[in-house]
Amino acid sequence: YSGFPLNTTYLIVNLSGITYQDFVLYNGTYFYKVTAIDDNGLESNGSNEVQTTIIDMIDPAPPENLTYQEQNGLIILNWTASPSPDLKFYYIYRAMIPIQNVSTLRPLGNTTSTSWIDSDLPPGTYYYVVIAVDLNGRWSNISTSVSIHIPKFSSYILLFILISMLGLIGTVVGYAIYDRRRNPNSKFHNLN
C-alpha cells in the first residue's frame, strides 16, 4: 500500500515476491506499508510504515526538430515530442528578435500536442521556440528556433485595390501614379 498525499491509502500491487520498485513521477513524500495475504485470502495487519521524499531534479528534454509551414495565412509549427516520461505540456514563444532566453517573454500559450497554429500576424520577421514542462513544473532548455518572414503587401497591389474601388464610385477618366521610394523626403514623381 502507498499513501500520497498524507492520510490516503492506495493498493499499489499484489505480488508474490518480497521486493517492489515504485516509479514515482511527482515531487512529494510517499508512505508505504506491506501486508501478507494467505491462501484463504485473509490479510494480515500492515507492517510498520516507511516514508520517502521524492524531489525531481531532472529537467525534461527539449522538443526537437521545430519546423513551420505557411498555409492560407496560418503559421503551423510542428516539433518532435520530448522523450521525458513526466511531460505535462509545451510552452510556445514568439518574438521579433532571435530568442536566446524566455525569462522576459510571455508564452503564446501551451499545448499537450506537438503542433501549434499562429495567425493574424502583421508583416515582419518572427522567431519561435518551444519549451517542454514536466509534471513537477521543471522546464526544458529552449528548442531550436525557426524564423518566419511575413512580407508587406506590395504598394502596387494596394494601389491597384484602391484604384479599383475608386472606379466603382464614379467615372474615372485616367490615373497618374506617383512614387517617392527613391527618396522619402523628395516630392512625388509621376511614373507615367
C-alpha positions as CSV (number, residue, x, y, z in Angstrom):
1,Y,0.0,0.0,0.0
2,S,1.1,3.6,-0.6
3,G,-0.1,6.9,0.6
4,F,0.2,10.2,-1.2
5,P,-0.8,12.7,-0.2
6,L,-0.8,12.2,3.6
7,N,-3.8,10.3,5.0
8,T,-4.7,8.5,1.8
9,T,-4.0,4.8,1.1
10,Y,-3.9,3.0,-2.2
11,L,-3.2,-0.6,-3.0
12,I,-0.3,-0.5,-5.4
13,V,0.2,-4.1,-6.4
14,N,-0.4,-7.7,-5.4
15,L,2.8,-9.6,-5.8
16,S,4.3,-12.9,-4.7
17,G,7.9,-11.7,-4.3
18,I,9.5,-9.8,-1.5
19,T,10.6,-6.6,-3.4
20,Y,8.8,-3.9,-5.2
21,Q,10.0,-0.9,-7.2
22,D,7.7,2.1,-7.5
23,F,8.1,4.5,-10.4
24,V,7.1,7.9,-8.8
25,L,6.8,10.9,-11.1
26,Y,5.6,13.6,-8.7
27,N,7.5,15.6,-6.1
28,G,6.3,14.8,-2.6
29,T,6.5,12.4,0.4
30,Y,5.3,8.9,-0.1
31,F,4.3,6.4,2.7
32,Y,4.4,2.6,2.3
33,K,3.3,-0.4,4.2
34,V,3.1,-4.1,3.4
35,T,0.5,-6.8,4.3
36,A,0.6,-10.5,3.8
37,I,-2.4,-12.5,2.3
38,D,-2.7,-16.2,2.9
39,D,-4.2,-18.9,0.7
40,N,-7.6,-18.3,2.1
41,G,-7.5,-14.6,1.2
42,L,-7.1,-13.4,4.8
43,E,-4.9,-10.3,5.1
44,S,-2.5,-9.5,7.9
45,N,-2.2,-6.2,9.7
46,G,0.1,-3.8,8.0
47,S,3.8,-3.6,8.6
48,N,5.3,-0.5,10.1
49,E,5.0,2.5,7.8
50,V,8.1,3.8,5.9
51,Q,8.3,7.0,4.0
52,T,10.4,8.6,1.4
53,T,10.6,12.1,-0.2
54,I,11.0,12.4,-3.9
55,I,12.4,15.6,-5.4
56,D,12.6,15.8,-9.2
57,M,16.0,17.3,-10.1
58,I,15.9,16.4,-13.8
59,D,14.7,18.9,-16.4
60,P,12.7,17.5,-19.3
61,A,14.5,17.1,-22.6
62,P,13.6,19.9,-25.0
63,P,11.4,19.3,-28.0
64,E,13.4,18.8,-31.2
65,N,13.1,19.4,-35.0
66,L,10.9,22.5,-34.8
67,T,9.6,23.3,-38.3
68,Y,6.9,25.5,-39.7
69,Q,4.5,25.7,-42.7
70,E,2.7,28.7,-44.0
71,Q,-0.8,27.7,-45.2
72,N,-3.7,30.1,-46.1
73,G,-2.3,32.9,-43.8
74,L,-1.7,30.5,-40.9
75,I,1.7,29.6,-39.4
76,I,1.7,25.9,-38.4
77,L,4.5,24.9,-36.1
78,N,5.4,21.2,-35.6
79,W,8.1,19.5,-33.5
80,T,9.2,16.1,-32.2
81,A,7.9,15.3,-28.7
82,S,10.2,15.5,-25.7
83,P,11.1,11.9,-24.7
84,S,10.7,12.8,-21.0
85,P,8.2,10.4,-19.3
86,D,6.8,13.0,-17.0
87,L,6.0,15.6,-19.7
88,K,3.0,17.8,-18.9
89,F,2.8,20.3,-21.8
90,Y,4.7,22.6,-24.1
91,Y,5.0,26.5,-23.9
92,I,5.2,28.2,-27.3
93,Y,7.1,31.6,-27.6
94,R,7.3,34.2,-30.4
95,A,9.4,37.3,-30.6
96,M,10.6,39.7,-33.3
97,I,14.2,39.2,-32.4
98,P,16.1,35.9,-32.1
99,I,15.2,34.2,-28.8
100,Q,18.1,33.2,-26.6
101,N,16.2,33.1,-23.3
102,V,12.5,33.2,-22.5
103,S,12.7,34.6,-19.0
104,T,11.4,38.0,-20.2
105,L,8.9,36.7,-22.7
106,R,5.3,35.7,-22.3
107,P,4.2,32.4,-23.9
108,L,1.7,32.5,-26.7
109,G,0.1,29.6,-24.9
110,N,0.6,25.9,-24.1
111,T,-0.4,22.6,-25.6
112,T,-0.1,18.9,-25.0
113,S,0.1,18.4,-28.7
114,T,3.3,18.6,-30.9
115,S,1.9,21.4,-33.1
116,W,0.7,25.0,-32.8
117,I,-1.2,27.3,-35.1
118,D,-0.5,31.1,-35.1
119,S,-2.4,33.6,-37.2
120,D,-3.2,37.2,-37.9
121,L,0.4,38.4,-37.9
122,P,1.3,41.7,-39.4
123,P,4.2,41.9,-41.8
124,G,7.6,41.3,-40.1
125,T,10.1,38.6,-39.1
126,Y,9.1,36.3,-36.2
127,Y,11.1,33.8,-34.3
128,Y,9.6,30.8,-32.5
129,V,10.8,28.4,-29.8
130,V,9.1,25.7,-27.8
131,I,9.8,24.6,-24.2
132,A,8.8,21.3,-22.5
133,V,7.3,21.5,-19.0
134,D,7.1,18.4,-16.8
135,L,4.6,17.3,-14.1
136,N,6.8,18.9,-11.4
137,G,7.0,22.3,-13.1
138,R,10.5,21.9,-14.4
139,W,11.3,23.5,-17.8
140,S,13.5,22.2,-20.5
141,N,16.0,24.3,-22.4
142,I,14.6,26.1,-25.4
143,S,14.2,24.2,-28.7
144,T,16.0,25.2,-31.8
145,S,14.5,28.4,-33.2
146,V,12.7,28.9,-36.5
147,S,12.3,32.3,-38.2
148,I,9.4,33.3,-40.4
149,H,9.2,36.4,-42.6
150,I,5.8,37.7,-43.5
151,P,6.2,40.2,-46.4
152,K,4.4,43.5,-46.6
153,F,1.8,43.9,-49.3
154,S,3.2,45.4,-52.3
155,S,2.3,49.1,-52.5
156,Y,1.3,48.5,-56.1
157,I,-1.2,45.8,-55.1
158,L,-2.7,48.2,-52.5
159,L,-2.7,50.9,-55.2
160,F,-4.5,48.6,-57.6
161,I,-7.1,47.8,-55.0
162,L,-7.6,51.5,-54.3
163,I,-7.9,52.3,-58.0
164,S,-10.4,49.5,-58.5
165,M,-12.5,50.8,-55.6
166,L,-12.4,54.4,-57.0
167,G,-13.6,53.0,-60.3
168,L,-16.8,51.7,-58.7
169,I,-17.6,55.1,-57.2
170,G,-17.9,57.1,-60.5
171,T,-16.5,57.6,-63.9
172,V,-12.7,57.7,-64.0
173,V,-11.0,59.5,-66.9
174,G,-7.4,58.4,-66.1
175,Y,-4.8,57.8,-63.4
176,A,-1.5,59.3,-62.5
177,I,0.8,57.1,-60.4
178,Y,3.4,58.7,-58.2
179,D,6.3,57.2,-56.3
180,R,8.7,58.7,-53.8
181,R,10.5,55.5,-52.7
182,R,13.8,56.7,-54.2
183,N,14.0,59.5,-51.6
184,P,11.3,59.6,-48.9
185,N,12.0,63.3,-48.4
186,S,11.5,64.3,-52.0
187,K,8.3,65.2,-53.8
188,F,6.3,62.6,-55.5
189,H,7.4,61.6,-59.0
190,N,5.0,60.7,-61.8
191,L,5.7,57.2,-63.0
192,N,3.6,57.5,-66.3
